[in-house]
Amino acid sequence: MNDNPNVSSRPDRKVIERNRRTQMKALYSELYSLLPRHSSRESKSLPDQLHEAASYIKKLQINLERMKEKKDSLMSVERLRNTRSRMTGKVPKSPQIQIHEMGSSL
């Protein structure tokens, strides 16, 4: 075994930190690449990129909630229609489509 404190089998703290920073930079870049593109060609600072990502995620969450509410509303309307149809004995009619041939010219 080597008794010299300057030589170690463990990676140097500087190397570990450099690798950590490189990995974080790659992750930030990947996150920013997932955002919709804007017309601005200028590069943004990291805090601005993170703020934009957080804002975009919040916007997606709001849209998701609205869509869930709309889906629930439409499902309620459909259940109500089905209940009324069963009570009255009427089955909703399918739409009828008529097709007419107009000739061979397009």
ChimeraX attribute file (.defattr): number of C-alpha atoms within 10 A of each C-alpha:
attribute: neighborCount
match mode: 1-to-1
recipient: residues
	/A:1	3
	/A:2	8
	/A:3	7
	/A:4	7
	/A:5	6
	/A:6	6
	/A:7	9
	/A:8	10
	/A:9	6
	/A:10	7
	/A:11	8
	/A:12	11
	/A:13	9
	/A:14	9
	/A:15	10
	/A:16	12
	/A:17	11
	/A:18	12
	/A:19	12
	/A:20	12
	/A:21	12
	/A:22	12
	/A:23	12
	/A:24	12
	/A:25	13
	/A:26	12
	/A:27	12
	/A:28	15
	/A:29	13
	/A:30	11
	/A:31	13
	/A:32	16
	/A:33	12
	/A:34	9
	/A:35	13
	/A:36	8
	/A:37	9
	/A:38	7
	/A:39	5
	/A:40	7
	/A:41	7
	/A:42	7
	/A:43	8
	/A:44	11
	/A:45	9
	/A:46	13
	/A:47	9
	/A:48	11
	/A:49	18
	/A:50	15
	/A:51	12
	/A:52	15
	/A:53	19
	/A:54	12
	/A:55	12
	/A:56	14
	/A:57	13
	/A:58	12
	/A:59	11
	/A:60	12
	/A:61	12
	/A:62	12
	/A:63	12
	/A:64	12
	/A:65	11
	/A:66	12
	/A:67	12
	/A:68	12
	/A:69	12
	/A:70	12
	/A:71	12
	/A:72	12
	/A:73	12
	/A:74	12
	/A:75	12
	/A:76	12
	/A:77	12
	/A:78	12
	/A:79	12
	/A:80	12
	/A:81	14
	/A:82	15
	/A:83	12
	/A:84	13
	/A:85	13
	/A:86	11
	/A:87	9
	/A:88	9
	/A:89	9
	/A:90	10
	/A:91	11
	/A:92	9
	/A:93	6
	/A:94	6
	/A:95	5
	/A:96	5
	/A:97	5
	/A:98	4
	/A:99	5
	/A:100	5
	/A:101	5
	/A:102	7
	/A:103	6
	/A:104	5
	/A:105	4
	/A:106	4
